Amino acid sequence: MTTRTLAQVIESIPTADGAGVKLRRSLGSQRGVHVDPFLMLDEFYSDDPDDYIGGFPAHPHRGFETVTYMLDGHMRHEDHMGNRGDLGPGDVQWMTAARGIIHSEMPQQSEGRMRGFQLWLNLPAREKMKPAAYRDIPAREIPAVQLAGGGEARVIAGTLQVDGAPTAGPINGGAAQLSTDPLYVDVRLPAGAAFTAPIRAGYNAFLYLYEGSAAIGAEGASRPLPQRAAGVLSDGDELRVRADAGGVRFLLLAARPLREPVVQYGPFVMNTREEIEQAVADYRSGRLASAA
């Protein structure tokens, strides 16, 4: 087994999106700062309703998938196709914008904590114009793997193998295999605990550490990953993480790279400038929504 090492650290930076929602962005914070096929990762976290109350009013997407994972709070999704979903603690929404969707994500609370993540996952060129779709996944449908030492791993997408036993998440299982074959796991480790899991060689992978601190890599060759930063991993077929004294919580993401051109203009991600211009024209004329 070849243990992956910490190859690059992408610090998250404070920014705002939607109607002034304050968040921190690691992947996607600058042009070209992504980990193919992952385009962007936002973390939103605040106890102050002024930081999130404006939400994300109706806006378009084309050419990729968005994954919203809630830790705390209550957010409602609506789209132009008539879909509506309510996300609460531990829930996930996996939306395939593909050829076009117009949707909103609005807080359903006026006080308390709002906390979670939004991930953008690219689609291959052949799938960018397929029909839009989405799936709400309640927390009860996301399997939790109990780890040695008292930790836990929630498997949102893909299959996680711990001690040889596979656990499949609700996304990317069975016949509904996604082209990028994503793995998305939320891991919690208590102080000093270790986490070891296989990751398919040749797949791009990164961690996002959102609580505590940890060392990444094999014993004697590990490197620390700071809190609220994305750690891009080298190639290999195994991941090793050891929590520091305060314990740690992190997201683990891996997927098959597309190795295709990425041309982005705001909420549109295509392969060429001409395709972007068409997306903008379709949105302005109302065809983006009608095409979906």
C-alpha positions as CSV (number, residue, x, y, z in Angstrom):
1,M,0.0,0.0,0.0
2,T,1.2,3.5,-0.8
3,T,0.1,6.0,1.8
4,R,-1.0,9.4,0.5
5,T,0.8,12.5,1.7
6,L,-0.3,16.1,2.2
7,A,0.8,17.6,-1.1
8,Q,-0.9,21.1,-0.9
9,V,-2.8,23.2,1.6
10,I,-5.6,25.5,0.3
11,E,-6.5,27.9,3.1
12,S,-10.1,29.0,3.1
13,I,-10.8,32.7,2.8
14,P,-13.8,34.7,4.1
15,T,-16.3,35.8,1.4
16,A,-20.0,36.2,0.8
17,D,-22.4,34.8,-1.7
18,G,-26.1,34.8,-2.4
19,A,-27.8,37.7,-0.6
20,G,-24.8,38.4,1.7
21,V,-24.4,35.0,3.3
22,K,-21.0,34.9,5.0
23,L,-18.9,31.8,4.4
24,R,-15.4,30.5,3.9
25,R,-14.2,29.2,0.5
26,S,-11.2,27.0,0.0
27,L,-11.5,25.2,-3.4
28,G,-12.7,27.8,-5.9
29,S,-11.4,30.8,-3.9
30,Q,-9.2,31.8,-6.9
31,R,-9.4,30.9,-10.6
32,G,-8.0,27.5,-11.2
33,V,-7.8,26.5,-7.5
34,H,-9.7,23.3,-7.7
35,V,-9.1,19.5,-7.4
36,D,-10.5,17.9,-10.6
37,P,-13.4,17.1,-10.7
38,F,-14.1,19.2,-7.5
39,L,-14.7,22.8,-8.4
40,M,-15.6,24.6,-5.1
41,L,-16.1,24.0,-1.4
42,D,-17.9,26.5,0.8
43,E,-18.3,26.3,4.6
44,F,-21.0,28.4,6.2
45,Y,-21.0,28.6,10.0
46,S,-22.6,31.3,12.1
47,D,-24.7,31.8,15.2
48,D,-25.6,35.3,14.0
49,P,-28.7,35.4,11.7
50,D,-27.4,38.6,10.1
51,D,-24.7,36.3,8.5
52,Y,-27.1,34.0,6.8
53,I,-30.7,35.3,6.9
54,G,-30.6,36.6,3.3
55,G,-30.0,33.1,2.0
56,F,-29.5,32.3,-1.7
57,P,-32.4,33.7,-3.7
58,A,-33.3,32.2,-7.1
59,H,-30.2,31.7,-9.3
60,P,-29.2,29.5,-12.2
61,H,-26.7,26.7,-12.7
62,R,-25.5,24.7,-15.7
63,G,-22.8,22.0,-16.2
64,F,-22.1,20.5,-12.8
65,E,-23.6,19.1,-9.6
66,T,-24.0,20.9,-6.2
67,V,-24.0,19.0,-2.9
68,T,-25.3,20.7,0.2
69,Y,-24.6,19.0,3.5
70,M,-26.2,20.5,6.7
71,L,-24.7,20.2,10.1
72,D,-27.0,22.6,12.0
73,G,-30.0,24.7,11.0
74,H,-32.9,24.5,8.6
75,M,-32.7,25.4,4.9
76,R,-35.4,25.1,2.2
77,H,-34.7,24.4,-1.4
78,E,-37.0,25.2,-4.3
79,D,-36.4,25.0,-8.1
80,H,-38.2,26.0,-11.3
81,M,-39.3,22.4,-11.9
82,G,-41.5,22.5,-8.8
83,N,-39.2,20.5,-6.5
84,R,-39.0,21.5,-2.9
85,G,-37.0,20.1,-0.1
86,D,-36.3,21.0,3.6
87,L,-32.8,20.3,4.8
88,G,-32.2,19.9,8.5
89,P,-29.2,18.7,10.6
90,G,-27.4,15.8,9.0
91,D,-29.4,16.0,5.7
92,V,-27.9,16.2,2.2
93,Q,-29.2,17.5,-1.1
94,W,-27.5,16.2,-4.3
95,M,-28.5,18.4,-7.2
96,T,-27.5,17.7,-10.8
97,A,-27.8,21.1,-12.6
98,A,-26.7,19.6,-15.9
99,R,-28.3,21.6,-18.8
100,G,-30.0,24.0,-16.5
101,I,-31.8,24.6,-13.2
102,I,-32.9,27.8,-11.4
103,H,-33.2,27.3,-7.7
104,S,-33.1,29.0,-4.3
105,E,-31.9,28.0,-0.9
106,M,-33.4,30.0,1.9
107,P,-33.0,29.7,5.7
108,Q,-36.1,28.7,7.6
109,Q,-34.9,30.1,10.9
110,S,-34.4,33.6,12.3
111,E,-32.0,32.7,15.1
112,G,-29.6,30.0,16.1
113,R,-26.8,28.3,14.3
114,M,-26.6,27.7,10.6
115,R,-23.8,25.4,9.6
116,G,-22.9,23.3,6.7
117,F,-21.1,22.9,3.4
118,Q,-21.7,23.3,-0.3
119,L,-19.6,21.3,-2.8
120,W,-19.5,21.8,-6.6
121,L,-18.7,18.6,-8.5
122,N,-18.0,18.9,-12.3
123,L,-19.8,16.8,-14.9
124,P,-18.0,15.3,-18.0
125,A,-18.7,17.1,-21.3
126,R,-21.0,14.3,-22.5
127,E,-23.3,14.9,-19.4
128,K,-23.4,18.6,-19.1
129,M,-26.6,19.0,-21.1
130,K,-28.5,16.0,-19.7
131,P,-31.8,16.8,-17.9
132,A,-31.5,18.4,-14.5
133,A,-32.4,16.4,-11.3
134,Y,-32.0,16.4,-7.6
135,R,-32.3,14.2,-4.6
136,D,-32.9,15.0,-0.9
137,I,-31.2,12.5,1.5
138,P,-32.4,12.6,5.1
139,A,-29.9,12.0,7.8
140,R,-31.4,8.6,8.7
141,E,-30.5,7.3,5.3
142,I,-26.8,8.1,5.6
143,P,-24.9,5.2,7.2
144,A,-22.6,5.8,10.1
145,V,-19.5,3.6,10.6
146,Q,-18.3,3.2,14.1
147,L,-14.5,3.5,14.2
148,A,-11.9,2.0,16.5
149,G,-11.2,4.4,19.4
150,G,-14.6,5.9,19.5
151,G,-14.7,7.8,16.1
152,E,-17.4,7.8,13.5
153,A,-17.6,8.1,9.7
154,R,-20.8,9.1,7.9
155,V,-20.8,7.8,4.3
156,I,-22.6,10.2,2.0
157,A,-21.3,8.9,-1.4
158,G,-19.3,6.0,-2.5
159,T,-18.1,3.1,-0.5
160,L,-15.8,3.3,2.6
161,Q,-13.8,0.3,3.7
162,V,-12.8,0.2,7.3
163,D,-11.1,-3.0,8.6
164,G,-12.1,-4.7,5.3
165,A,-15.8,-4.1,5.8
166,P,-17.4,-2.0,3.0
167,T,-20.1,0.5,3.7
168,A,-21.9,2.1,0.8
169,G,-23.5,5.6,1.0
170,P,-26.9,6.5,-0.6
171,I,-25.2,8.2,-3.5
172,N,-23.2,6.4,-6.2
173,G,-24.3,2.9,-5.2
174,G,-25.6,0.0,-7.3
175,A,-26.7,0.8,-10.8
176,A,-26.8,4.6,-10.2
177,Q,-23.1,5.0,-10.6
178,L,-21.9,8.5,-11.3
179,S,-19.2,9.1,-13.9
180,T,-16.8,10.7,-11.4
181,D,-17.3,7.9,-8.9
182,P,-17.2,10.2,-5.9
183,L,-16.4,9.3,-2.3
184,Y,-17.8,11.8,0.3
185,V,-17.3,10.9,4.0
186,D,-17.7,13.0,7.2
187,V,-15.2,11.7,9.8
188,R,-15.0,12.4,13.5
189,L,-12.1,11.2,15.6
190,P,-11.5,11.7,19.3
191,A,-8.1,12.8,20.7
192,G,-5.2,10.6,19.5
193,A,-7.4,8.3,17.4
194,A,-6.3,7.1,13.9
195,F,-8.2,6.7,10.7
196,T,-7.0,4.5,7.9
197,A,-8.9,3.8,4.7
198,P,-8.2,2.8,1.1
199,I,-8.6,5.4,-1.7
200,R,-8.5,4.2,-5.3
201,A,-5.1,5.0,-6.9
202,G,-5.3,7.6,-9.6
203,Y,-8.3,9.3,-8.0
204,N,-7.9,12.9,-6.9
205,A,-8.6,13.4,-3.2
206,F,-8.6,16.1,-0.5
207,L,-9.6,16.6,3.1
208,Y,-11.3,19.6,4.6
209,L,-10.6,19.9,8.3
210,Y,-13.4,21.9,10.1
211,E,-12.8,21.1,13.8
212,G,-9.6,20.4,15.7
213,S,-6.3,19.4,14.2
214,A,-4.7,16.3,12.7
215,A,-1.6,14.9,11.1
216,I,-1.9,13.4,7.6
217,G,0.3,10.6,6.3
218,A,2.3,7.6,7.5
219,E,3.9,7.5,10.9
220,G,7.2,9.4,10.9
221,A,6.3,11.2,7.6
222,S,3.0,12.9,8.5
223,R,2.3,16.6,8.1
224,P,-0.2,18.8,10.1
225,L,-3.3,20.2,8.3
226,P,-4.6,23.5,9.8
227,Q,-8.2,24.0,10.7
228,R,-10.6,25.3,8.0
229,A,-8.3,24.4,5.2
230,A,-8.4,21.9,2.3
231,G,-5.5,19.5,2.2
232,V,-4.9,18.1,-1.3
233,L,-3.4,14.6,-1.2
234,S,-0.7,13.0,-3.3
235,D,-1.6,9.8,-5.3
236,G,-1.6,6.5,-3.5
237,D,-4.0,3.8,-2.4
238,E,-4.3,4.5,1.3
239,L,-5.1,7.5,3.6
240,R,-3.9,7.8,7.2
241,V,-5.1,10.5,9.6
242,R,-4.3,10.9,13.3
243,A,-6.2,13.3,15.5
244,D,-4.3,15.6,17.8
245,A,-5.1,16.2,21.5
246,G,-8.4,18.0,20.9
247,G,-9.8,15.5,18.4
248,V,-10.8,16.3,14.8
249,R,-13.7,16.5,12.3
250,F,-13.0,16.5,8.6
251,L,-14.5,15.8,5.2
252,L,-12.9,13.3,2.9
253,L,-13.5,13.6,-0.8
254,A,-12.1,11.6,-3.7
255,A,-13.2,11.1,-7.3
256,R,-12.1,10.1,-10.7
257,P,-10.6,13.1,-12.5
258,L,-12.2,14.2,-15.8
259,R,-9.1,15.8,-17.3
260,E,-11.2,18.1,-19.4
261,P,-11.0,21.9,-20.0
262,V,-12.9,23.9,-17.3
263,V,-14.4,27.3,-18.4
264,Q,-16.4,28.9,-15.6
265,Y,-18.5,32.1,-15.6
266,G,-20.2,32.5,-12.3
267,P,-22.8,29.7,-11.9
268,F,-22.0,28.2,-15.3
269,V,-19.2,25.6,-15.8
270,M,-18.7,24.3,-19.3
271,N,-15.7,23.2,-21.5
272,T,-15.5,26.1,-23.9
273,R,-16.1,29.9,-24.0
274,E,-18.7,29.4,-26.7
275,E,-20.7,27.0,-24.4
276,I,-20.6,29.6,-21.6
277,E,-21.9,32.3,-24.0
278,Q,-24.7,30.0,-24.9
279,A,-25.5,29.3,-21.3
280,V,-25.7,33.1,-20.6
281,A,-27.9,33.7,-23.7
282,D,-30.2,30.8,-22.7
283,Y,-30.6,32.2,-19.2
284,R,-31.3,35.7,-20.3
285,S,-33.9,34.5,-22.9
286,G,-35.6,32.1,-20.5
287,R,-34.5,29.1,-22.5
288,L,-32.2,27.7,-19.7
289,A,-35.2,26.9,-17.5
290,S,-37.5,25.8,-20.3
291,A,-34.7,23.5,-21.6
292,A,-34.5,21.7,-18.3
